[in-house]
Structure formats: structure tokens, C-alpha cells
């Protein structure tokens, strides 16, 4: 199967992994990744509510982010590396992220989490966004 839709690709990968491990019935009981993501995003407080509840001024945080030129999160930097590098290996992504201040441990963990979430695949040591 080939698709340009990220959610379809994640659903297809989950179905293949479930089939491989004999859990076809379990995957059928789940909603699509897109549906589950919407529910997760709607759950809990917003970033602003969380900051305010923690005693941090959300407007001050927004001003600092704006002054920093909309600096990317560490996760965004790892994903950016996967997008920009040609057939990136783990070491390529670690080097890319390290050049932007992301620790190698974080990058390694982020790659593992993205792979488990079905956002990337690894074949022959090279990563590809799905």
C-alpha cells in the first residue's frame, strides 16, 4: 500500500503490525490514529491553562518564544532533520539535531518513539517519514 496521507499510513502500519503479532481483533477495536489524536488534543488543559495553573505568565512565555524567532522544539528539530536529510541514518539525525542544540540521548529516544508511533520507518539503518 502506498499513500501520501500520514494518518492512512499510520493506520496501515498499525494493522500490519497487529496482523504480524496475531492481534487483528485488537486493532479492529481501536479508532483511527486521527480520531484518537483529536481526543488526546482535546483532553486536559491547554498550554496556556497549564502555564497559568503552574504560576507562569502565558503571555510572557509567548513573548519569549516570539523574541527567539519561534524556536523549534527538540522534537520538531528531529523531525526537521528527517525531512531535510537525504536517506538519514541514526547518526545523521543525531548530528543534525546536535548542531541545533538537541542532546543525542533525546534524539535517540525521539527516533524510537516516532518509530513506535508509526510516524517513521527504518529500513537498512535509514529512516523515512511516513
N, C-alpha and C positions, 0 to 999 in steps of 0.2 A: 504494500500500500504506500502511496506517495501523496502527500498533501502539503499545502502551504499554510494551512490553518494550525496554529500551535495547539489549540485545545483538542482538535481531532487527532493530532499526532500523539498527544499525551494519553488520550483515551485508548488509542490503538495500541500503544506501547504497554499500557496497564493490562489490557485484555490479553496481549501476547504473553506477558509475564505471568498472569494468572493462569492461563492455559498451560504454560510450561510447568507450573508448580501444582497443577491439578486443582486450582481454586476457581474454576469458571463460574460456579454458582455464587461465590462471594462477590465477584466483580459485577455480576448482574444485579446484585442488591444495592450497589452504590450508584449515586448520581454521577453526572459527568463532572470532570475537573472544573469546568467553567461554572457550573451551578454551585459546587462546593466552595470555590474561591469567593463567589459573591456572598455566600452565607458567612464565611470567615471574615471577610472585609466588613460586613455589617455588624459583626459581633463585637462586643466590648466598646470601650471608649475610643473616640477619635484621638489622633496625635495631640491635638490642641487640648482636649479634655484631660488626657493623661498628664501632659506637662503641667497644666494649671493645677490639677489634683496633687501633683508632686511638689508644688510650690515654685514652679519655674514659669516665668512670663512667656507665653507662646509668641507674643509679638516681638519680644527681644530675640527669641530664637530665630524667628523668620528674618529679622533684620540682619543677624549674624550670617545666616545662610545666604542672604542676598549679597552682603558685602564680600562673601567668599566666592562669589561668582557662580552660585548654585552648585557647589562642590558635590561630586557624586559620592554615594555611599560605597563602602568597601565591596558590597555585593554587586552594585552597578558597575564598578571598575572591573571585577572579574568577568562579568557578562560582556562588558565592552571589549575586553581582551579576546574573548571567544569570537566576538563579531568581527573584530578588525584583523586578527592574525589569520594567516593562511595555513590551514591544517594544523592548528595549535596542539602541541603536546602539553603534558602537565607542567614540564619545566618552562615552556614558552609562556604559559599563562602566569605562572609564578613570577617569572622575570618581568612580565608586563605589569602585573599588579604591584610588585615590589618597587618598580620605578615610580609608582604613583602613591607610595607610602603604605601599601597593604602588606601586612606580615605574611610570610609564606605559610605558616600554620593555618591562618584564616583562609587563604586561597585554597589550600588542600581540602579543608573542611567544606568550603563553599562548593567546590567541584563535586565532592561526594554527595552533598545534599541536592545539588542541581541534577545529578545523575539519578538519584533515588526518586526525585520528584518527576522524572521524565522530561526535564527541560533540555537535557543534553544526552548525547550518546558518546561512548568511547569505543573505538574500533582500532585495533593495532596501535594503541597508545596515542591516537589522535582524537580530539574532541570535536563534536559538531553540535551546534544548537538545533533543537527540533522545533 
